Amino acid sequence: MKENSELLLDLNPSSGTPIYRQLIEQMRRMIVSGQLEAGSVVLSVRRLAKRLEINPMTISKAYSLLEIEGLLEHQRGKSMVVASAWKKAWKLEKRLQMLEPTLQDTVTQACQLNISNQQLIEKFQKLLGEDK
């Protein structure tokens, strides 16, 4: 299996979110969206840490938590791979729940800006390319 070296990770050290959490969230999205397919080998802890210029323990922690979630699996004597059984647990509802905090923040900001629900929906539809 070929190692997936083209991970599109955008980590922000100045964010209030810890680096390992950012890594988990981004890899989770890439896995459940199919960008990282089942069986794909992910970069080793050492290689990813070097590429991102962060502590290897940060990568190790993120990989371990993704393994606990069932998204990654460790093969004895080999690298971590994207688990093949994750799809059963990640139905649409669970993927939509991943968006809920972001959507809730957007709704709160819209209320604070005195933007109506209809205006917000129209803006969202426009962003999706569904304007009527």
MITORZA-375305 format. One line per 10 residues: number of its first residue (from 0); for each residue y negated, z, x of C-alpha. Coordinates in steps of 0.1 Angstrom, whole numbers, plus 5000, padded with zeros to 4 digits. Each point is the difference from the previous one (the first is absolute). Layout:
N
NUM> Y,Z,X | ...
REM end
This chain:
132
0> 5000,5000,5000 | 4965,4991,5012 | 4974,5028,5003 | 4971,4996,4977 | 4970,5000,5023 | 4976,4984,4976 | 4992,5032,4980 | 4965,4997,4985 | 4989,5036,5004 | 4964,5011,4997
10> 4997,5036,5011 | 4967,5018,4999 | 4998,5031,5022 | 4966,5010,4985 | 5015,5000,4965 | 5007,5034,4984 | 5036,4990,4996 | 5023,5009,5029 | 5013,4970,5020 | 5036,5007,4992
20> 4991,4999,4962 | 4981,4967,5004 | 5030,4986,5018 | 5024,5012,4973 | 4979,4986,4972 | 4995,4966,5016 | 5037,4996,5010 | 5010,5012,4965 | 4979,4973,4984 | 5013,4973,5024
30> 5036,5010,4992 | 4997,5002,4962 | 4980,4967,4999 | 5027,4982,5019 | 4979,4993,5031 | 5026,5021,5019 | 5034,4989,4987 | 5031,5021,4999 | 5018,5000,5033 | 4968,4992,5020
40> 4998,5019,5032 | 4967,5018,5004 | 4984,5005,5034 | 5013,5029,5020 | 4980,5032,5001 | 4990,4994,5036 | 4990,4963,4995 | 4980,5007,4968 | 4983,5030,5016 | 4990,4979,5030
50> 4988,4971,4978 | 4979,5023,4977 | 4990,5023,5030 | 5010,5032,4982 | 5024,5028,5008 | 5037,4991,4996 | 5005,5032,4980 | 4977,4987,4973 | 5022,4969,4996 | 5032,5021,5002
60> 4987,5023,4972 | 4991,4970,4978 | 5033,4983,5005 | 5019,5033,4993 | 4981,5004,4967 | 5006,4964,4990 | 5037,5006,5008 | 5000,5030,4977 | 4985,4979,4973 | 5029,4975,5004
70> 4977,4971,5012 | 5012,5000,5036 | 5034,5007,5014 | 5011,5008,5035 | 5031,4981,5013 | 5019,5019,5026 | 4991,4987,5034 | 4975,4975,4986 | 4964,4999,4988 | 4988,5010,4965
80> 5004,4973,4974 | 4986,4996,4965 | 5026,5015,4977 | 5019,4977,4976 | 5004,5025,4972 | 4963,5009,4995 | 4995,4975,4971 | 5020,5020,4976 | 4977,5030,5003 | 4967,4980,5001
90> 4997,4985,4966 | 4966,4986,4987 | 4989,5034,4986 | 5003,5017,5034 | 4981,4972,5017 | 4973,5002,4974 | 4998,5038,5006 | 4991,4991,5036 | 4968,4984,4987 | 4990,5028,4977
100> 4979,5021,5024 | 4980,4969,5010 | 4996,4990,4964 | 4990,5035,4990 | 4973,5000,5027 | 4987,4967,4987 | 4998,5013,4965 | 4982,5031,5011 | 4975,4979,5020 | 4994,4977,4971
110> 4993,5029,4977 | 4975,5014,5026 | 4983,4966,5002 | 4999,4998,4962 | 5022,4969,4999 | 5018,4996,4967 | 5037,4995,4997 | 4995,4964,4989 | 4978,4993,5029 | 5025,5015,5024
120> 5028,4980,4985 | 4980,4968,5002 | 4993,5006,5036 | 5036,5008,5008 | 5011,4968,4982 | 4974,4980,5020 | 5014,5015,5032 | 5035,4990,4989 | 4988,4965,4992 | 5006,5004,4963
130> 4965,4997,4987 | 4999,4983,4966
REM end
